[in-house]
Amino acid sequence: MFELEDPVLKDIINGCCDVLVVTTGTLSACGVNDIRPVEIVDENNLDKFIWTQKQRIELLKDNNDYIIDFKYALDITGDKFVCVVKNKDGKIIKPLNHQKPNLEAEIKRQENL
Protein backbone atom coordinates (compact mmCIF):
# COMPACT_ATOMS: atom_id res chain seq x y z
CA MET A 1 0.00 0.00 0.00
CA PHE A 2 1.22 3.48 -0.89
CA GLU A 3 1.66 5.89 2.02
CA LEU A 4 1.62 9.64 1.63
CA GLU A 5 4.28 11.55 3.46
CA ASP A 6 3.70 14.89 5.10
CA PRO A 7 4.64 17.73 2.74
CA VAL A 8 8.08 19.19 3.27
CA LEU A 9 8.06 22.97 2.96
CA LYS A 10 11.54 23.19 1.42
CA ASP A 11 10.46 20.73 -1.30
CA ILE A 12 7.33 22.75 -2.01
CA ILE A 13 9.37 25.94 -2.25
CA ASN A 14 11.89 24.25 -4.53
CA GLY A 15 9.15 22.97 -6.86
CA CYS A 16 7.44 26.36 -7.03
CA CYS A 17 10.76 28.08 -7.75
CA ASP A 18 11.48 25.56 -10.53
CA VAL A 19 8.17 26.55 -12.15
CA LEU A 20 9.18 30.21 -11.84
CA VAL A 21 12.49 29.50 -13.59
CA VAL A 22 10.59 28.02 -16.53
CA THR A 23 8.01 30.81 -16.75
CA THR A 24 10.44 33.66 -16.11
CA GLY A 25 12.90 32.13 -18.55
CA THR A 26 10.20 31.90 -21.21
CA LEU A 27 9.24 35.55 -20.73
CA SER A 28 12.91 36.57 -20.80
CA ALA A 29 13.43 34.60 -24.01
CA CYS A 30 10.55 36.62 -25.48
CA GLY A 31 12.20 39.86 -24.35
CA VAL A 32 9.64 40.56 -21.63
CA ASN A 33 10.50 41.88 -18.19
CA ASP A 34 8.26 39.71 -15.99
CA ILE A 35 7.78 41.89 -12.92
CA ARG A 36 4.96 44.22 -14.00
CA PRO A 37 3.01 41.58 -16.02
CA VAL A 38 3.04 39.29 -12.97
CA GLU A 39 1.74 42.15 -10.82
CA ILE A 40 -1.04 42.89 -13.33
CA VAL A 41 -2.17 39.26 -13.44
CA ASP A 42 -1.91 38.89 -9.63
CA GLU A 43 -4.02 42.03 -9.09
CA ASN A 44 -6.58 40.77 -11.60
CA ASN A 45 -6.81 37.39 -9.88
CA LEU A 46 -7.37 39.05 -6.50
CA ASP A 47 -10.10 41.26 -8.03
CA LYS A 48 -12.11 38.08 -8.67
CA PHE A 49 -12.95 38.10 -4.96
CA ILE A 50 -14.17 41.71 -4.73
CA TRP A 51 -17.93 42.04 -5.03
CA THR A 52 -20.26 44.97 -4.48
CA GLN A 53 -23.50 44.44 -2.60
CA LYS A 54 -25.42 45.19 -5.83
CA GLN A 55 -23.49 42.51 -7.76
CA ARG A 56 -24.19 39.91 -5.10
CA ILE A 57 -27.90 40.76 -5.01
CA GLU A 58 -28.13 40.59 -8.82
CA LEU A 59 -26.38 37.23 -8.91
CA LEU A 60 -28.57 35.69 -6.24
CA LYS A 61 -31.75 37.21 -7.69
CA ASP A 62 -31.12 35.62 -11.08
CA ASN A 63 -30.03 32.22 -9.80
CA ASN A 64 -30.18 30.69 -6.35
CA ASP A 65 -27.66 27.98 -7.27
CA TYR A 66 -24.82 30.27 -6.11
CA ILE A 67 -23.31 30.23 -2.66
CA ILE A 68 -21.59 33.21 -1.09
CA ASP A 69 -19.02 32.03 1.41
CA PHE A 70 -19.07 34.67 4.11
CA LYS A 71 -16.49 32.75 6.11
CA TYR A 72 -13.91 34.74 4.17
CA ALA A 73 -16.03 37.89 3.73
CA LEU A 74 -14.40 41.18 4.54
CA ASP A 75 -15.95 44.62 4.12
CA ILE A 76 -13.26 46.72 2.45
CA THR A 77 -15.08 49.97 1.68
CA GLY A 78 -18.69 49.86 2.83
CA ASP A 79 -19.86 48.85 -0.64
CA LYS A 80 -17.21 46.34 -1.68
CA PHE A 81 -16.67 43.01 -0.03
CA VAL A 82 -14.00 40.39 -0.38
CA CYS A 83 -15.83 37.08 -0.50
CA VAL A 84 -15.87 33.77 -2.32
CA VAL A 85 -18.86 33.11 -4.58
CA LYS A 86 -19.28 29.56 -5.87
CA ASN A 87 -21.74 27.82 -8.12
CA LYS A 88 -23.46 24.61 -7.04
CA ASP A 89 -20.49 22.58 -8.34
CA GLY A 90 -18.02 24.53 -6.19
CA LYS A 91 -16.48 26.56 -9.04
CA ILE A 92 -15.50 30.07 -7.96
CA ILE A 93 -17.49 32.69 -9.86
CA LYS A 94 -16.02 36.04 -10.89
CA PRO A 95 -17.92 39.29 -10.31
CA LEU A 96 -20.32 40.14 -13.10
CA ASN A 97 -18.16 42.94 -14.52
CA HIS A 98 -14.77 41.25 -14.08
CA GLN A 99 -12.41 41.96 -16.96
CA LYS A 100 -9.42 39.93 -18.14
CA PRO A 101 -6.02 41.39 -17.21
CA ASN A 102 -5.00 44.22 -19.52
CA LEU A 103 -1.48 43.34 -20.56
CA GLU A 104 -1.51 45.24 -23.86
CA ALA A 105 -0.50 48.58 -22.30
CA GLU A 106 2.39 46.93 -20.47
CA ILE A 107 3.57 45.19 -23.63
CA LYS A 108 3.58 48.52 -25.47
CA ARG A 109 5.37 50.22 -22.56
CA GLN A 110 8.11 47.58 -22.62
CA GLU A 111 8.42 47.79 -26.40
CA ASN A 112 9.17 51.52 -26.05
CA LEU A 113 11.99 51.08 -23.50
C-alpha positions in Angstrom: 0.0 0.0 0.0 1.2 3.5 -0.9 1.7 5.9 2.0 1.6 9.6 1.6 4.3 11.6 3.5 3.7 14.9 5.1 4.6 17.7 2.7 8.1 19.2 3.3 8.1 23.0 3.0 11.5 23.2 1.4 10.5 20.7 -1.3 7.3 22.7 -2.0 9.4 25.9 -2.2 11.9 24.3 -4.5 9.2 23.0 -6.9 7.4 26.4 -7.0 10.8 28.1 -7.8 11.5 25.6 -10.5 8.2 26.5 -12.2 9.2 30.2 -11.8 12.5 29.5 -13.6 10.6 28.0 -16.5 8.0 30.8 -16.8 10.4 33.7 -16.1 12.9 32.1 -18.5 10.2 31.9 -21.2 9.2 35.6 -20.7 12.9 36.6 -20.8 13.4 34.6 -24.0 10.5 36.6 -25.5 12.2 39.9 -24.4 9.6 40.6 -21.6 10.5 41.9 -18.2 8.3 39.7 -16.0 7.8 41.9 -12.9 5.0 44.2 -14.0 3.0 41.6 -16.0 3.0 39.3 -13.0 1.7 42.2 -10.8 -1.0 42.9 -13.3 -2.2 39.3 -13.4 -1.9 38.9 -9.6 -4.0 42.0 -9.1 -6.6 40.8 -11.6 -6.8 37.4 -9.9 -7.4 39.1 -6.5 -10.1 41.3 -8.0 -12.1 38.1 -8.7 -12.9 38.1 -5.0 -14.2 41.7 -4.7 -17.9 42.0 -5.0 -20.3 45.0 -4.5 -23.5 44.4 -2.6 -25.4 45.2 -5.8 -23.5 42.5 -7.8 -24.2 39.9 -5.1 -27.9 40.8 -5.0 -28.1 40.6 -8.8 -26.4 37.2 -8.9 -28.6 35.7 -6.2 -31.7 37.2 -7.7 -31.1 35.6 -11.1 -30.0 32.2 -9.8 -30.2 30.7 -6.4 -27.7 28.0 -7.3 -24.8 30.3 -6.1 -23.3 30.2 -2.7 -21.6 33.2 -1.1 -19.0 32.0 1.4 -19.1 34.7 4.1 -16.5 32.8 6.1 -13.9 34.7 4.2 -16.0 37.9 3.7 -14.4 41.2 4.5 -16.0 44.6 4.1 -13.3 46.7 2.5 -15.1 50.0 1.7 -18.7 49.9 2.8 -19.9 48.8 -0.6 -17.2 46.3 -1.7 -16.7 43.0 0.0 -14.0 40.4 -0.4 -15.8 37.1 -0.5 -15.9 33.8 -2.3 -18.9 33.1 -4.6 -19.3 29.6 -5.9 -21.7 27.8 -8.1 -23.5 24.6 -7.0 -20.5 22.6 -8.3 -18.0 24.5 -6.2 -16.5 26.6 -9.0 -15.5 30.1 -8.0 -17.5 32.7 -9.9 -16.0 36.0 -10.9 -17.9 39.3 -10.3 -20.3 40.1 -13.1 -18.2 42.9 -14.5 -14.8 41.2 -14.1 -12.4 42.0 -17.0 -9.4 39.9 -18.1 -6.0 41.4 -17.2 -5.0 44.2 -19.5 -1.5 43.3 -20.6 -1.5 45.2 -23.9 -0.5 48.6 -22.3 2.4 46.9 -20.5 3.6 45.2 -23.6 3.6 48.5 -25.5 5.4 50.2 -22.6 8.1 47.6 -22.6 8.4 47.8 -26.4 9.2 51.5 -26.0 12.0 51.1 -23.5 
